[in-house]
């Protein structure tokens, strides 16, 4: 893990204080951080002035060497510089701009799934659900190892969460189409989200 010296302004008392910002995680060297990323506790900061704990988002690189992927958290939404060099050949490299997407992307890639296919599945589910529900976001939840079903969380405008599922066969069909018909640059950080999925779905349906 790597840290840098930074400051944060407490949203409760308004006081600015010094703190250590987490800038990178190598999960092979620090496996105990896996749960801290899942529950976002590694981004929690307690104000030394008033004692209130809040989430503070900093640019952070998550590196899974055994899984051969990197996820770059870029809260400002800026694309990271390309890391186009031989040691990263074969890696999946993504960037995201918020904490939910950060832990979701990691959860997808650590299972060895093609996140491009999963994002298209999320888009299809979003389009299906919005006919009856005021859905604002769809997130990958888990892969049922027993049935092969993909489970997603649909977040409604009032904050209520509903679960929905799609079959593993659907994933396999989409993943095959993506591999055969779409090109995604490797060795550079790419933003693969539902916005990307809209364009990808148009190309696949053309």
Residue pairs with C-beta under 8 A, 6 or more apart in sequence:
1 22
1 24
1 25
1 26
1 29
1 30
1 33
2 22
2 23
2 24
3 20
3 21
3 22
3 23
4 20
4 21
4 23
5 18
5 20
5 21
6 18
6 19
6 20
6 21
6 58
7 16
7 17
7 18
7 19
8 16
8 17
8 19
8 45
8 47
8 56
9 15
9 16
10 16
10 17
10 47
10 49
10 50
10 52
10 54
11 52
11 54
12 47
12 50
12 52
12 54
13 47
13 49
13 50
13 52
15 47
15 49
15 50
17 47
17 48
17 49
19 45
19 56
21 56
21 58
22 42
22 43
22 58
22 60
23 58
23 59
23 60
23 61
24 60
24 61
24 62
24 63
25 33
25 37
25 42
25 60
25 61
25 62
25 63
26 63
26 65
27 33
27 34
27 62
27 63
27 64
27 65
28 63
28 64
28 65
28 66
33 42
35 41
36 42
37 62
37 102
37 103
37 106
38 103
38 107
40 55
40 99
40 103
43 55
43 56
43 57
43 58
43 60
43 99
44 53
44 54
44 55
44 56
45 53
45 54
45 55
45 56
46 52
46 53
47 53
47 54
55 99
57 73
57 75
57 98
57 99
58 73
58 75
59 72
59 73
59 74
59 75
59 76
60 72
60 73
60 102
61 70
61 71
61 72
61 73
62 70
62 71
62 72
62 73
62 102
62 106
63 70
64 70
64 106
64 109
64 110
67 109
67 110
67 112
68 90
68 91
68 92
69 91
69 92
69 93
69 94
69 109
69 110
70 83
70 88
70 91
70 92
70 93
70 94
70 189
71 94
71 95
71 96
71 102
71 105
71 106
71 109
72 80
72 93
72 94
72 95
72 96
72 189
73 95
73 96
73 97
73 99
73 102
74 80
74 95
74 96
74 97
75 97
75 98
76 97
77 97
79 95
79 189
79 191
80 95
80 189
82 187
82 188
82 189
83 93
83 187
83 188
83 189
84 187
84 188
85 187
88 187
89 186
89 187
90 186
91 186
91 187
92 109
92 115
92 186
93 186
93 187
93 188
93 189
93 190
94 105
94 109
94 115
94 189
94 190
94 191
94 192
95 189
95 190
95 191
96 102
96 105
96 191
96 193
97 191
100 137
100 139
101 193
104 139
104 140
105 115
107 140
107 142
108 115
108 118
108 140
109 115
111 143
113 143
113 171
114 175
114 178
114 179
115 192
116 175
116 178
116 182
116 184
116 192
116 196
116 197
116 200
117 171
117 174
117 175
117 178
118 140
118 150
118 171
119 192
119 193
119 194
119 196
119 197
119 200
120 174
120 178
120 197
120 200
120 201
120 204
121 150
121 152
121 166
121 170
121 171
121 174
122 138
122 139
122 140
122 152
122 194
122 197
123 138
123 194
123 197
123 198
123 201
124 166
124 201
125 138
125 152
125 154
125 164
125 166
126 135
126 138
126 154
126 194
129 135
129 138
129 154
129 162
129 164
133 154
133 156
133 162
134 156
134 157
134 158
135 154
135 155
135 156
135 157
136 155
136 156
136 157
137 154
137 155
138 152
138 153
138 154
138 155
138 164
138 194
139 152
139 153
139 155
140 150
140 152
141 151
141 152
141 153
141 163
142 150
142 151
143 149
143 150
143 151
143 168
144 150
144 151
144 165
147 168
148 167
148 168
148 169
149 165
149 166
149 167
149 168
150 165
150 166
150 167
150 168
150 170
150 171
151 163
151 164
151 165
152 163
152 164
152 165
152 166
153 161
153 162
153 163
154 161
154 162
154 163
154 164
155 161
156 162
177 204
178 200
178 204
181 203
181 204
182 200
182 203
182 204
184 190
184 192
